[in-house]
């Protein structure tokens, strides 16, 4: 019997909390169709933001030790982290992650800054395929999004130009969207782990080969696509993100094929947004390794031709 099985006999929830960490900004040189991104200081200032935000998936690394503590290696084999981003973090701020088991296979999660400002909320789970944080958020967003002016040409079911063949090597550049290598990320990652390293550098992955950190699965999934008809210039942001291992882990240097499907559209007062599901398949084994569900948006104020009476 594992510790969380015994915990279910009590009504008192137990929360696991990690230490405060200071994530590092690595997207300052990100380029979107030749333009700058919201992670550029000047671009962020033009939108009235306090600073260039750190990429949201960076915070996922702080949950990996908590997931492994509760579920062991299953976390990287069939775990799922599903989150809604609440407030942006800029470099120099500290963040703490917390996980509260609710059943033997499910937990609620959250992250906050040192001053208790919430950063994200969501769920973590293993071996289950429904009931994640984003399941409910997607259901609430179903329906007519109204008039769209930046993503009006994006349609449900679009495949973004078809499958992409990708790998993530230690020294492989990940393109203009992610202008850093895995080795550079591991040098600055908030939670170093020997499972991410090759044997010659002290790696001891229980699967034999080094694995890709959870925060880098969205990079693997979206570094080569999809190609969608978004009107430019416009600046975007991540709103929600879910990473689900199906037959994981995902391994460094192994070839994968990624297939895309637009599964939702919507808008709020400040942004227009869409949901993309990326299915990652092991090219050699043919197995479904992971799925990444990304809800991203574009700031209406960043598009110079946005109708004044539509904001």
ZIGITA-V560765 format. One record per pair of residues at least 24 apart in sequence whose ideal C-beta (glycine too) atoms are under 7 Angstrom apart, sorted by the first residue. I is the first residue (numbers start at 0). J is the second residue. Records with the same first field share a line. If there is no record, write none. Layout:
I = J ; J
This chain:
3 = 69 ; 100 ; 103
4 = 103
6 = 100
7 = 102 ; 103
12 = 99
13 = 100
14 = 97 ; 98 ; 99
15 = 65 ; 68 ; 97 ; 98
16 = 95 ; 97
17 = 61 ; 64 ; 65 ; 95 ; 96
18 = 95
19 = 93 ; 94 ; 95 ; 113
20 = 61 ; 93 ; 94 ; 189
21 = 91 ; 93
22 = 53 ; 57 ; 58 ; 88 ; 94 ; 189
23 = 90 ; 187
24 = 51 ; 53 ; 90
25 = 54 ; 179 ; 184 ; 187
26 = 54
27 = 51
28 = 178
29 = 175 ; 176 ; 178
30 = 175
32 = 231
34 = 231 ; 232
36 = 234
37 = 234 ; 235 ; 236
42 = 234
46 = 234 ; 298 ; 300 ; 301
48 = 87
49 = 89
50 = 89
51 = 89
52 = 87 ; 88 ; 89
53 = 88 ; 89 ; 90
55 = 84 ; 237 ; 240
56 = 214 ; 217 ; 240
57 = 214
58 = 94 ; 96 ; 110 ; 118 ; 119
59 = 213 ; 214 ; 242
60 = 188 ; 189 ; 190 ; 212 ; 213 ; 214
61 = 94 ; 96 ; 110 ; 189 ; 190
62 = 96 ; 98 ; 108 ; 123
63 = 190 ; 212 ; 213
64 = 190
65 = 96 ; 98
66 = 123
69 = 98 ; 100 ; 106
70 = 125
72 = 205
73 = 125
74 = 125
75 = 210 ; 244 ; 247 ; 248
76 = 244 ; 247 ; 248
77 = 125 ; 126 ; 244 ; 245 ; 247
78 = 123 ; 125 ; 244
79 = 123 ; 124 ; 131 ; 241 ; 243
80 = 121 ; 123 ; 213 ; 241 ; 242
81 = 121 ; 122 ; 131 ; 132 ; 133 ; 241
82 = 119 ; 120 ; 121 ; 132 ; 239 ; 240
83 = 119 ; 120 ; 121 ; 132 ; 136 ; 239
84 = 119 ; 237 ; 238 ; 239
85 = 117 ; 118 ; 119 ; 120
86 = 116 ; 117 ; 118
88 = 112 ; 118
94 = 118
98 = 123
131 = 241
133 = 239 ; 241 ; 292
136 = 239
137 = 263 ; 274
140 = 263 ; 265
144 = 264 ; 265 ; 266
145 = 266
146 = 309
147 = 266 ; 271
148 = 305 ; 306 ; 309
149 = 229 ; 230 ; 233 ; 271 ; 297 ; 302
150 = 229 ; 264 ; 271 ; 273 ; 297
152 = 228
153 = 227 ; 228 ; 261 ; 264 ; 273
154 = 261
155 = 261 ; 262 ; 263 ; 264
156 = 260 ; 261
157 = 227 ; 261
158 = 259 ; 260
159 = 224 ; 225 ; 226 ; 227 ; 259
160 = 224 ; 225 ; 226
162 = 256 ; 257 ; 258
163 = 223 ; 224 ; 257
164 = 254 ; 256 ; 282
165 = 219 ; 222 ; 223 ; 255 ; 257
166 = 252 ; 253 ; 254 ; 255
167 = 211 ; 215 ; 219 ; 251
168 = 251 ; 252
169 = 251
173 = 218 ; 222
174 = 222 ; 223
176 = 221 ; 222
177 = 218 ; 222
181 = 215 ; 251
184 = 215
188 = 212
206 = 248
208 = 250 ; 251
209 = 250 ; 251
210 = 248 ; 249 ; 250 ; 251
211 = 249 ; 250 ; 251
213 = 242
216 = 242 ; 249 ; 289 ; 291
217 = 242 ; 291 ; 293
219 = 249 ; 255 ; 279
220 = 257 ; 277 ; 279 ; 291
221 = 277 ; 293
224 = 259
225 = 259 ; 275
229 = 297
230 = 302
232 = 301 ; 303
233 = 297 ; 298 ; 301 ; 302
234 = 297 ; 298 ; 301
235 = 295 ; 296 ; 297
236 = 295 ; 296
237 = 293 ; 295
238 = 272 ; 294 ; 295 ; 296
239 = 294
240 = 293
241 = 292
242 = 289 ; 291
243 = 289 ; 290
244 = 289
245 = 287 ; 288 ; 289 ; 290
246 = 286 ; 287 ; 288
247 = 288 ; 289
249 = 279 ; 288 ; 289
253 = 281
254 = 282 ; 283
255 = 279 ; 280 ; 281 ; 282 ; 288
256 = 280 ; 282
269 = 298 ; 299
270 = 296 ; 297 ; 298 ; 299
271 = 296 ; 297 ; 299
272 = 296
